[in-house]
Amino acid sequence: MRALALLFCICSTLLLSGCSISAGGSFIFTDADQRQAVERYKTALAKEQDDWVLHRRLGMAYFDLKDYALAEQSLERVQALSPGEPESLLYLGLSRIGKGEREAGLDLLSTFRWPFKFYHQKFVQEEAVRLRRHPEEPAKEVIRDILDALEKGKREQWELEHDKL
């Protein structure tokens, strides 16, 4: 009962702060939320300059705001601090696509690696290769297609991992 009450309090707080819960159960943040997050991450990074997790979160907030150049800078910093970190690599490729460097982004994503998550990387790689054959597709759709491929890979990975149990 306590856990249910705690969950209700958390959800209520998030909803009152302007966030909403999507049908999938994750939270949708407004641009204002993302701008506040950017400021919080910058403040935290002033104290912890080499915290790659904070840099990744900052990069993701910039990505959500479609500020792909700043997202790229933050995500490149993650790679300098934690080479090969998969989530930042994925969004680094997407940021390059978003800022108009389609080939550079697809190059990165066609060789994308996510250790121990075979299907994550398989579906992203395959989609990146497929998208090379469709240069007319707008960047916004390319980004959506790659993220859809990642979600499909996550579902396949989950099924693989839970079928073994």
Secondary structure, DSSP 8 states (H G I E B T S, - for coil): -HHHHHHHHHHHHHHHTT-EE-TTS-EE--HHHHHHHHHHHHHHHHH-TT-HHHHHHHHHHHHHTT-HHHHHHHHHHHHHHSTT-HHHHHHHHHHHHHTT-HHHHHHHHHT---TT-HHHHHHHHHHHHHHHT-TTS-HHHHHHHHHHHHHHHHHHHHHHHHH--
